[in-house]
Amino acid sequence: MELILEKQNGLISELKFKCQMCNTERIPCTENPTQDKLNVNSAAVLGFVSAGLGHSAMNEINANLDLPPMSYRQYLLKTSLDYLLRSELAQEVGDIDDDGIPTITVIADGAWSKRSYKVNYHALSGVACIVGARTGKLLFVGIRNKYCPICDRCSSKNIPSPAHSCCKNWTGSSTAMESYIIVEGFQQSISMHGLKYTQLVGDGDSSVLKKLCIAKPYGHKVSIKKIQCVNHLLRNYCSKLREVFVPYLRTTLGNNIMRLRIGIKKAILYRRSQTLSLEQQVELLSKDIANCPKHVFGQHESCDSYFCQGNKEGEVNIVPDMIECGLFDDIESSGKRLLQNVHSLILNMKNNAAETYNSIVCKFVGGKRINFSVKNSYEVRCKAAAICYNKKEEYLALLHKNLTGRSPGQFAKKYIARVKRKREYNKIRKELFPRLKKRKTAAPPDENYGRTEIHEFEKKRDKLLEYLSKTEDEIKDIDITASNFGAVSTAKLQFENDYKVLVSDCGLFIDKENCFLGASPDGIIDPHHIIEIKCSWSIRDLSPQQAVNEKKIKYLKIDQNGDVRLKQNHYYYFQVQGQLPITGANYCYFVVWTPSGLIVDKIEKNISFWENNVPKLKDLFKCNGS
């Protein structure tokens, strides 16, 4: 027999032999097509998906092993096993109670296909999950995709898209994916599991609760309560303290940030262990949290007996010094969010279960280093991660059995047993020898990821508006003078000498129509003229005119007539145009001063500018948290 042809189908080949004597042809295959196990193509794709690798990595490894490559089309065909993942997920999830519709507490969180690094929130795909707080079962997984390569290619060519399985199911912002997926999971909870999710454990993202309050998945009578994750609250508290901490200046605070966190954590555990009502526990814990900074920095007058035994030998009370320099106010301000969420701290619930699923997704998508969003690969990997979360190391055997009807081979069974044994060993080891884990800092919020819940925002806003609302007599009594010392005072005197005018000190002007708007110029000349002075330290060795000519001042320019003008797109111009209507003046002398001289730009009030921007300021101040 002579080999005359080889037909490759991924890693499987069909070999065509021909007899040189009788011309009989035989076509054997390198793999038995009737065997009761996964063929090598399906097994290879499943292995690479489980390892978080894609088509390119697969072919690169095959090349190093001198194996034939698999075409991209064949790879996509094998990854279209998501129907199995969907059906298996539906079988695995659920802690269903047949006696009516019970209410449970769930944990929810989201993840995205790429890392934002706190600046880039435009991932093409996102996933969110809902986990039962008591059972740890994964109850719901949703995926959103913003990109379909076929639709995008046809759109760029201005041709209609052919019939295809489109993977694009989202057109909004990437940050909004999480909240809409979780709302969808709540809306399907009764049909999927016969459950109502009435308490939600999550991070500081209030947009999720806002969307749930708008959607009302269980009607108007059932309200959903948000419980903040205690780990996120404490982590954000430490982040706030680090923002206050300045290296080489506030080293005392920097050295005690973890002491503050540990002290609050110990107070939470102690108050939870007391046999008191929840209201009493919340009240006592609030006092402990407020007192914790004083305890750490040496003042023990308000410390409870369980917390400390009083002053230690050689300990110095530095709280008065910290109050005098303003540092203690910054520390107390950093702890305000903890005091607002004492109820969640007492419950001591965490969203670790959802974070665990997100970490499994991260492993399946190759650590978010590879873009799997161009096809449906990201969706398949998220659903595979869901099965892996619920079944742990048994998920490989589960997939194999569903695809072939039989258990996997001996090597797969040995691998599963080894992983299971290692997991149980690590679990026992962590219980015997616990250790602290390093935590990453949280990403900053945006319009779809905020920290303030609606009712808290409205309460604070109304309280501030009530405080700012002053009568005309009360406004006259307010005495907040502008800068009348140092360089500003010197510049004011030079301006008076050069322009032969008298500049009077002034205080804070409050807008009569909008009490939350105020202005405090550096001086007032008469009812129609005010003055605003800038003393830029960066140009102290130059005259203002030299600084403008050398472009050292970014907010000034030279117009066509050779005059120096304030740029109208700079925030100093916004400041001046805000001061003029609030003070009732028509002109502002914008003065830039250095020891070598000054330059002045006389700016006229722009009524249209004010009328266009006041509505924006109102929306910014009186927004509903959206």
C-alpha positions in Angstrom: 0.0 0.0 0.0 1.2 3.5 -0.9 0.2 6.7 0.8 -1.1 9.0 -1.9 -3.1 11.6 0.0 -3.6 13.0 3.5 -6.6 15.1 4.4 -6.3 17.1 7.6 -9.2 18.1 9.7 -7.6 20.0 12.6 -5.5 17.5 14.5 -7.2 14.5 12.9 -6.0 13.2 9.5 -7.6 10.9 7.0 -4.9 8.9 5.1 -5.6 7.5 1.6 -3.6 4.4 0.7 -3.6 2.7 -2.7 -2.4 -0.9 -3.5 0.2 -0.9 -6.2 -0.9 -4.3 -7.5 -4.7 -4.3 -7.4 -5.4 -0.5 -7.2 -7.5 -1.0 -4.1 -7.9 2.1 -2.0 -8.3 2.4 1.7 -8.9 5.5 3.8 -8.1 4.9 7.5 -8.4 7.8 10.1 -5.8 8.6 12.7 -8.6 8.5 15.3 -11.4 6.0 15.7 -14.6 8.0 14.9 -16.8 5.5 16.9 -14.9 5.8 20.1 -16.8 6.8 23.3 -14.6 9.8 24.2 -13.9 13.3 23.0 -12.1 13.5 19.7 -8.7 15.1 19.7 -10.0 18.4 18.2 -12.7 18.9 20.8 -10.4 17.9 23.6 -7.7 20.3 22.5 -10.1 23.2 22.2 -11.6 22.4 25.6 -8.1 22.2 27.2 -7.0 25.5 25.7 -10.3 27.3 26.8 -9.8 25.9 30.3 -6.3 27.2 30.4 -7.3 30.6 29.3 -5.6 30.4 25.9 -6.9 31.1 22.4 -6.5 30.0 18.8 -3.1 31.8 18.2 -1.6 30.2 21.3 -2.9 26.8 20.3 -1.3 26.9 16.9 2.0 28.3 18.3 2.2 25.3 20.8 1.3 22.9 18.0 4.1 24.3 15.8 6.6 23.7 18.6 5.3 20.1 18.9 5.5 19.8 15.1 1.7 19.1 15.0 -0.6 20.4 12.2 -2.4 23.7 12.9 -6.1 24.1 13.4 -7.9 26.6 11.2 -9.7 29.5 12.9 -13.0 28.3 11.4 -12.5 24.8 12.9 -11.6 26.4 16.2 -14.7 28.5 16.3 -16.8 25.5 15.4 -15.5 23.6 18.4 -16.0 26.6 20.7 -19.7 26.8 19.7 -20.4 24.2 22.4 -22.0 26.9 24.5 -25.4 25.2 24.2 -24.1 22.6 26.5 -22.8 25.2 28.9 -26.1 27.0 29.0 -28.1 23.8 29.7 -25.7 22.6 32.3 -25.7 26.0 34.1 -29.5 25.8 34.2 -29.3 22.4 35.8 -26.7 23.3 38.3 -28.0 26.6 39.7 -30.9 26.9 42.1 -31.7 26.3 45.7 -35.4 26.0 45.0 -38.1 25.8 47.8 -41.3 24.2 46.7 -43.3 25.8 49.5 -44.3 29.1 48.0 -41.8 31.9 47.1 -39.1 32.3 49.7 -36.9 35.4 50.0 -33.2 35.1 50.1 -30.0 37.2 50.3 -27.8 37.2 47.2 -24.3 38.4 46.3 -23.7 40.2 43.0 -20.8 41.6 41.1 -19.6 42.3 37.6 -16.4 42.0 35.6 -15.2 43.2 32.2 -13.1 41.8 29.3 -10.3 44.2 29.8 -8.6 46.1 32.6 -9.5 49.7 33.0 -6.4 50.8 35.0 -8.8 53.5 36.5 -8.9 55.4 33.2 -10.3 53.3 30.3 -13.9 52.2 30.9 -14.7 51.0 27.4 -14.5 47.2 27.4 -16.2 45.4 24.6 -17.7 42.7 26.8 -18.8 42.4 30.4 -20.2 39.7 32.7 -22.1 39.8 36.0 -23.2 37.0 38.3 -25.7 36.5 41.2 -24.7 34.0 43.9 -26.8 32.7 46.8 -25.3 34.0 50.0 -26.3 31.0 52.1 -25.6 28.1 49.6 -22.8 29.7 47.5 -24.6 28.5 44.4 -24.3 30.5 41.2 -27.9 31.5 40.4 -27.5 33.7 37.3 -24.9 34.7 34.8 -25.3 37.4 32.1 -23.0 38.5 29.4 -23.1 41.7 27.3 -21.2 42.2 24.0 -20.8 45.5 22.2 -19.1 44.2 19.1 -19.8 41.9 16.2 -17.1 41.6 13.5 -19.6 40.8 10.7 -21.9 43.7 11.5 -18.9 46.0 11.9 -17.3 44.9 8.6 -20.6 45.4 6.7 -21.2 48.7 8.3 -17.8 50.0 7.2 -18.6 48.9 3.6 -22.1 50.3 3.7 -23.7 47.0 2.8 -26.4 45.0 4.6 -25.4 42.4 7.0 -26.0 38.8 5.9 -27.9 36.3 8.1 -25.6 35.3 10.9 -25.5 34.5 14.6 -24.8 38.0 15.9 -23.0 38.2 19.2 -23.7 41.9 19.8 -26.4 42.4 22.4 -25.5 45.7 24.0 -25.2 49.3 22.7 -24.9 51.3 26.0 -21.8 52.2 28.0 -19.5 49.5 29.3 -19.9 50.7 32.9 -23.7 50.2 32.7 -23.4 46.5 31.8 -23.2 45.3 35.3 -26.4 47.0 36.6 -28.5 45.9 33.7 -27.4 42.3 33.9 -28.1 42.1 37.6 -31.6 43.6 37.1 -32.2 40.9 34.5 -31.2 38.3 37.0 -33.6 39.7 39.6 -36.4 39.8 37.0 -35.9 36.1 36.2 -35.4 34.8 39.7 -39.0 33.6 40.1 -39.2 31.9 36.7 -35.7 30.3 37.1 -35.7 29.3 40.8 -38.9 30.3 42.4 -37.1 32.8 44.6 -37.2 36.5 45.4 -33.9 38.3 46.0 -34.8 40.9 48.7 -31.3 41.6 50.0 -28.3 42.3 47.8 -24.7 42.2 49.1 -22.4 44.2 46.8 -19.6 46.7 46.6 -20.0 50.5 46.7 -21.7 50.7 43.3 -25.1 52.4 44.0 -26.1 52.3 40.3 -27.2 48.7 40.7 -29.6 49.5 43.5 -30.8 52.5 41.6 -31.7 50.4 38.6 -33.4 47.8 40.8 -35.5 50.5 42.4 -36.6 51.7 39.0 -37.2 48.3 37.6 -39.1 47.0 40.7 -38.8 43.3 39.7 -41.2 42.1 42.4 -43.7 44.9 42.3 -44.1 48.0 44.5 -44.7 46.1 47.7 -41.3 44.3 47.8 -38.3 46.6 48.4 -34.8 45.4 47.9 -32.2 46.2 50.6 -28.5 46.9 49.8 -25.9 45.5 52.2 -22.4 46.9 51.6 -19.5 44.4 51.5 -17.5 45.0 54.6 -14.2 44.3 52.8 -14.9 47.0 50.3 -15.9 49.5 53.0 -12.7 48.9 54.9 -10.6 48.9 51.8 -12.1 52.2 50.7 -11.5 53.6 54.1 -7.8 52.8 53.9 -7.7 54.3 50.4 -9.2 57.5 51.7 -6.5 57.6 54.5 -3.8 57.1 51.9 -5.1 60.1 50.0 -4.7 62.2 53.1 -1.3 60.7 53.8 1.6 62.7 52.2 5.0 60.9 52.1 7.7 62.5 54.3 5.1 64.9 55.9 2.3 62.8 57.5 4.3 59.7 58.4 2.5 59.2 61.7 -0.7 58.6 59.7 1.0 56.5 57.1 2.4 54.2 59.8 -0.9 53.6 61.5 -3.4 53.1 58.6 -3.5 49.3 59.1 -3.9 49.9 62.9 -7.0 51.9 62.2 -8.4 49.2 60.0 -7.6 46.4 62.4 -9.1 48.4 65.3 -12.4 48.8 63.4 -12.4 45.2 62.4 -12.0 44.0 66.0 -14.7 46.3 67.1 -17.1 44.8 64.5 -16.4 41.3 65.6 -16.9 42.2 69.3 -20.1 44.0 68.8 -21.5 41.2 66.7 -20.7 38.7 69.4 -22.8 40.7 72.0 -26.3 39.5 72.8 -27.9 42.9 72.1 -30.5 44.1 69.7 -29.3 45.2 66.3 -30.1 48.9 67.0 -27.9 48.7 70.2 -25.1 47.0 68.3 -25.2 49.7 65.6 -25.2 52.5 68.1 -22.2 51.1 70.1 -20.2 50.3 66.9 -20.7 53.8 65.7 -19.1 55.2 68.9 -16.2 52.7 68.5 -15.6 53.7 64.9 -15.6 57.4 65.8 -13.3 56.8 68.8 -10.8 54.5 66.9 -8.6 57.4 65.5 -8.3 58.9 69.0 -7.3 55.5 70.5 -4.7 54.9 67.8 -3.0 58.3 68.3 -2.9 58.2 72.1 -6.2 59.6 73.5 -8.1 56.9 75.5 -10.7 58.9 77.4 -13.6 57.5 75.4 -12.2 53.9 74.9 -14.4 51.1 76.0 -12.9 48.6 78.5 -12.9 45.8 75.9 -11.0 48.0 73.4 -8.0 49.0 75.6 -6.8 49.3 79.2 -6.0 53.1 79.0 -2.7 54.9 78.5 0.4 52.8 77.9 3.7 53.5 79.4 5.6 56.0 77.3 2.7 56.7 74.9 2.2 60.3 73.8 -1.2 61.8 73.1 -0.7 63.5 69.7 -4.5 64.1 69.0 -4.4 67.8 70.1 -1.5 68.5 67.7 -3.3 66.7 64.9 -6.4 68.7 65.5 -4.5 71.9 65.5 -2.8 71.2 62.1 -6.1 69.9 60.5 -4.9 66.3 60.0 -7.4 64.9 62.5 -10.3 66.5 60.6 -9.1 64.8 57.4 -9.0 61.4 59.2 -12.5 61.8 60.6 -13.8 62.8 57.2 -12.3 59.6 55.7 -14.4 57.6 58.2 -17.7 59.2 57.4 -18.7 56.5 54.9 -18.1 53.8 57.6 -20.4 55.6 59.9 -23.1 55.8 57.2 -22.9 52.0 56.7 -22.6 50.8 60.3 -25.6 48.5 59.7 -23.8 46.7 56.9 -20.6 46.5 59.1 -22.6 44.7 61.9 -23.9 42.2 59.4 -20.3 41.6 58.3 -21.2 40.2 54.9 -18.8 40.0 52.0 -19.1 39.5 48.3 -16.2 37.1 48.1 -18.3 34.5 46.3 -18.9 36.8 43.4 -15.3 37.8 43.4 -14.3 34.2 43.2 -16.4 33.7 40.1 -14.8 36.8 38.6 -11.3 35.4 39.2 -12.3 32.1 37.5 -13.5 34.2 34.5 -10.2 36.0 34.5 -8.4 32.7 34.3 -10.5 31.5 31.4 -9.9 34.7 29.4 -6.2 34.5 29.9 -5.9 37.2 32.5 -7.7 39.7 30.3 -4.6 40.0 28.1 -6.3 38.6 25.0 -9.3 40.2 23.3 -11.9 37.4 23.2 -14.7 39.8 22.4 -14.5 39.8 18.6 -16.6 36.6 18.5 -18.7 34.7 21.0 -15.6 33.3 22.6 -15.9 35.6 25.7 -19.5 34.4 26.3 -18.5 30.7 26.0 -15.6 31.2 28.5 -17.8 33.0 31.0 -20.3 30.1 30.9 -17.5 27.6 31.2 -16.3 29.5 34.2 -19.8 29.2 35.7 -19.8 25.5 35.5 -16.2 25.4 36.9 -17.4 27.6 39.8 -20.3 25.3 40.7 -18.6 22.0 40.0 -15.0 22.9 40.8 -12.5 20.4 39.5 -15.3 18.0 38.5 -16.4 20.3 35.6 -14.0 18.6 33.1 -15.6 15.2 33.8 -19.0 16.8 33.6 -18.4 18.2 30.2 -16.9 15.0 28.9 -19.8 12.9 30.1 -22.4 15.3 28.6 -20.6 15.2 25.3 -19.8 11.5 25.0 -22.1 9.8 27.5 -19.2 8.3 29.3 -16.6 9.2 32.0 -13.3 10.6 30.9 -10.1 8.5 30.5 -7.7 7.4 33.3 -5.4 10.4 32.9 -8.2 12.9 33.1 -9.5 11.1 36.2 -6.0 11.2 37.8 -5.7 14.9 37.1 -9.2 15.6 38.6 -8.3 13.6 41.7 -5.0 15.4 42.1 -6.6 18.8 41.9 -9.3 17.8 44.3 -6.8 16.5 46.8 -4.7 19.7 46.5 -7.7 21.9 47.0 -8.7 20.0 50.2 -5.2 20.2 51.5 -5.0 24.0 50.9 -8.3 24.4 52.7 -7.1 22.6 55.8 -3.8 24.5 55.7 -5.6 27.9 55.5 -7.7 27.0 58.5 -4.7 26.0 60.5 -2.3 28.7 59.3 -4.4 31.8 58.3 -2.6 34.6 56.5 -3.5 38.1 55.4 -4.1 38.6 51.7 -3.0 41.6 49.7 -5.9 43.6 48.3 -6.0 45.9 45.2 -7.3 49.4 45.4 -10.8 50.1 44.0 -11.4 51.8 40.7 -12.8 55.4 40.9 -16.5 55.9 40.3 -18.2 57.5 37.2 -21.8 58.1 36.2 -22.6 54.4 36.2 -20.4 53.5 39.2 -21.1 55.8 42.1 -20.7 55.6 45.9 -23.7 57.6 47.1 -27.2 56.0 47.2 -30.2 58.1 46.2 -31.8 58.6 49.6 -28.5 59.5 51.2 -27.7 62.0 48.4 -31.1 63.6 48.6 -30.9 63.9 52.4 -27.5 65.5 52.4 -28.5 67.8 49.5 -31.7 69.0 51.2 -29.8 69.6 54.5 -27.1 71.7 52.7 -29.7 73.7 50.8 -31.5 74.5 54.0 -28.2 75.7 55.5 -27.3 77.8 52.5 -30.7 79.5 52.3 -30.1 83.0 53.9 -32.1 86.2 54.1 -30.6 89.5 52.9 -29.9 90.5 56.5 -28.1 87.2 57.2 -26.0 87.6 54.0 -24.8 91.1 55.2 -23.7 89.5 58.5 -21.5 87.0 56.7 -17.9 88.3 56.9 -15.5 86.1 54.9 -12.9 88.5 53.6 -10.9 87.9 50.5 -7.1 87.6 50.6 -5.6 90.8 52.1 -2.1 89.6 52.8 1.1 88.6 51.1 1.5 88.9 47.3 -2.3 89.6 46.7 -2.1 92.6 49.1 1.0 93.9 47.3 -0.6 93.5 43.9 -3.7 95.3 45.1 -1.7 98.3 46.3 0.2 98.5 43.0 -3.0 98.4 41.0 -4.5 101.2 43.1 -1.4 103.4 42.5 -1.3 102.7 38.7 -5.1 103.1 38.1 -5.7 105.8 40.8 -8.6 103.9 42.3 -9.5 102.6 45.7 -10.0 98.8 46.1 -12.1 97.8 49.1 -12.1 94.5 50.8 -15.2 92.3 50.3 -16.5 89.1 51.7 -18.6 86.3 50.3 -21.4 87.2 47.8 -24.4 84.8 47.7 -26.5 84.6 44.6 -30.0 85.8 45.4 -31.8 83.3 43.1 -29.5 80.3 43.7 -28.3 80.1 47.3 -25.7 77.4 46.5 -23.8 79.8 44.2 -21.3 82.2 45.8 -18.4 84.4 44.8 -15.5 86.1 46.7 -13.4 88.4 44.4 -10.2 89.8 45.7 -11.8 93.3 46.0 -14.5 95.7 44.9 -13.9 99.1 43.3 -17.5 100.3 43.0 -20.8 98.7 42.5 -20.0 98.1 38.8 -16.3 97.0 39.0 -14.5 94.2 40.9 -11.0 92.9 40.8 -9.5 89.4 40.6 -5.8 88.9 41.2 -3.5 86.0 40.3 0.1 85.7 41.6 1.6 82.8 39.7 4.6 81.4 41.6 6.0 79.7 38.5 6.7 83.2 36.8 8.0 85.0 39.9 11.3 85.8 38.2 9.7 87.2 35.1 7.5 90.2 34.3 4.0 89.2 33.3 4.5 90.5 29.8 7.7 88.3 29.5 5.9 85.3 30.8 3.1 85.8 28.2 5.6 86.3 25.3 7.5 83.1 26.4 4.2 81.2 26.8 4.9 80.5 30.5 1.3 81.4 31.4 -1.2 79.0 29.9 -4.3 81.0 30.6 -3.3 84.2 28.8 -3.0 85.0 25.1 -2.1 87.9 22.8 -5.0 88.9 20.5 -4.7 90.4 17.0 -4.3 93.9 18.4 -1.4 92.9 20.6 -3.3 93.1 23.8 -3.1 90.4 26.5 -6.4 88.6 27.1 -7.7 85.9 29.3 -8.5 82.7 27.3 -12.3 82.2 27.3 -11.9 78.4 27.5 -9.9 78.6 30.8 -11.6 78.0 34.1 -10.3 81.4 35.3 -12.7 83.0 32.7 -15.5 80.8 34.0 -14.6 82.1 37.5 -14.8 85.7 36.5 -18.0 85.3 34.5 -19.5 83.7 37.6 -18.4 86.4 39.9 -19.8 89.3 37.8 -23.6 88.3 37.9 -23.4 87.1 41.6 -21.8 90.4 42.7 -23.9 92.5 40.4 -20.9 94.1 38.8 -20.5 94.7 35.0 -16.7 94.6 34.7 -13.8 92.7 36.3 -10.2 93.8 36.3 -8.3 90.5 35.9 -4.8 91.2 37.2 -1.7 89.0 36.9 1.1 90.2 39.2 4.7 89.4 39.7 7.4 91.4 41.6 8.4 92.8 38.2 5.1 94.3 37.4 1.5 93.6 36.4 -0.8 93.3 33.4 -4.6 93.9 33.5 -7.4 92.6 31.3 -10.7 94.3 31.7 -13.4 91.7 31.2 -17.0 92.6 30.5 -20.0 90.6 31.9 -21.3 88.1 29.4 -25.0 87.6 30.1 -25.5 84.8 27.5 -22.5 82.9 29.0 -24.2 83.1 32.5 -27.6 82.1 31.2 -26.2 79.1 29.3 -24.2 77.8 32.3 -26.6 78.3 35.2 -28.9 75.4 34.2 -25.8 73.1 34.1 -24.8 74.2 37.6 -28.4 73.6 38.9 -28.4 70.1 37.4 -25.0 69.4 38.9 -26.1 70.4 42.4 -29.7 69.2 42.3 -29.2 66.0 40.4 -30.8 62.8 41.6 -27.6 60.9 41.8 -27.8 59.5 38.3 
